[in-house]
Amino acid sequence: MSNWLIETAELAEMVASEPDADRVILDCTWHLPDSGKQGRDDFRKAHIPGARFVDLTAVSDPDSPYVNMLPDADQFASEIGALGIGNETNVIVYDSGYVSARLWWMFRTFGHDNVRILNGGLRKWMSENRPTESGDSGTIDARDFAARPQGGRVATTEDILEAGQSGSAEIIDARTAAKFDGHEGSGYPGVASGYMPGAINTPWQLFFNPAPDHTFISPEQAQQIFAERGVDLDKPVFTTCGSGVTASILGFMLEEIGHTNWRLYDGSWHEWGQRKDTPKLVKPRE
């Protein structure tokens, strides 16, 4: 049984039987900037009753030249406290795509382990004809939230460079094969394409069951995928992707199989692709 997942039926029962519990359901739906869509608009159309919306941009570093970077503790504490979350609050995150694992990782990185992901997210909830609400959240009473940064959660460019040269750790990249191989643009203007020396392409989509379920695959299936991709789980693991969002899915699945010795490369390809001191490899076309 997963420590980090909650099923739709369990959440529905929990909300019905314990309506006044210290619990916050967070909708973290987010879209890539070039999509022209906003997660808040999706939230206003339909969300789980009582849910609150958290904007990934609002809990990312506004001063970094790289997108979606971890904020400092004060910023995270301010934004999370404003959502009515205290240090004892049971947090359940969901979305309608692939962002929930990023929020799960952020909460844990700031010392809040009382957080779970709704398995299957809003899409599974709605496929089961469970109730939804529209519009914005009601009035939220802010709480004090103390962010307590935890060490050993974030990898740097220097960590990745060293691992790629020495083989001391595995680097797994959650991007699609076309982006990883360098046969498709990076997705960011002015950012080179390609992959990092030593990296193993392990697309995040492999770790979800198909519609209408959209749930995470089992730990046994995840273990098999890592093995098939050639990931040596006797080593520490660094996860990476385009901007540190889907890299969290790989980290989540590592936790599910009991491999806790992993770190997320927060800058991911958005940083690597812009730096002058990082090698960018491209696979020959067949």
Beta strands, then each sheet from edge to edge (+ up, - down):
strand 1: 5-6
strand 2: 23-27
strand 3: 52-53
strand 4: 90-94
strand 5: 115-118
strand 6: 154-155
strand 7: 170-173
strand 8: 199-201
strand 9: 237-240
strand 10: 262-265
sheet 1: 1+ 5+ 4+ 2+ 3+
sheet 2: 6+ 10+ 9+ 7+ 8+
end
